[in-house]
Amino acid sequence: MTVDVRHYGAADLDEIRETILDLHVEVRHRDFGLTGPFYDRDRFNERLSAYAAHPGCSAVLGYEDGQPVGFCFGTALALDTK
């Protein structure tokens, strides 16, 4: 299996948002059985928007045969973050 890895910045969020949300629901709900308000699509979408507002936010999506198979994202923490 070969996974094509693509890097995105916060400015690309509108382009990849639905893909990330779909993957989140698939993995959290179906694969791990995590349910409840914290894991809902809308709540995750709110967190995703908040993360993307931080400087340096970026995401990576993996694609196999053109289909999304996973993602990760992160942002730098402020110096005073505990």
N, C-alpha and C positions, 0 to 999 in steps of 0.2 A: 504494500500500500504506500502510495506517495501522497503526502498532504501538501498542498500549495498554501503557504502562509503569507498573508497580506497584512501590512501595518497601516493603521489609520490614526489620525489625530482627532482632537475634539471637533474641529471644523467639519469632519466627515460624519459626525454622528447622525445627522438626518438621513444620510445615504445607507447607513448600516443598522439603524435603530431597530427596525422590524425584525431583521435577521437575529440580532442579539436577543430580543424579547422572545422570539419563537424558540430559539435554542434554550433559553432560560426555562421557559415553561416545560419544554420537552424533558430536560434533564431533571429539574427540581421536582416536578410533579410526577412524571411517568417513571423515570428511572430511580429516583430516590424516595418517592412518596411523600415529599414535603409539601404540606398544605397549610392553609391558614393565611391570615392577612399579610404577614411579612413576606410570604413567597408569591403573592398574587402578582400578575403581570403589571397591573397599574402601579402597585407599590414599588416594584422593581424599576419600572420606568421612571418614577420620581427620583429614586436613588441614582439611577444612571444619569439623569439630567444634572443632578447635584454634583456627581463626580466629574462630569464633563466640564463643569464650570470652573474647576480648579486648574491652575496653570500646570502645564506639562502632562495633562491627561492624554493617554493614548490607548489604543485597543489593537488586538491582533485577532484575526479570524482565520480559521483553517478551513480549507475546501478540499474535498476529494471528488474527483470527476465533476468539478464545477458546483457541487452541492456543499453548503456549509455543514461542518461537522463539529465545530467547537470555537470557543472564543475565550479570551482573557483580556482584562483591562486593568489599568492602574493609574495612579496619579501620585505625584510627590506630596509628602506630608509637610505641613508647616513645622518650623523648628520647635515650636512650643506644643506640638501634638504629644499627648501622653499615651 
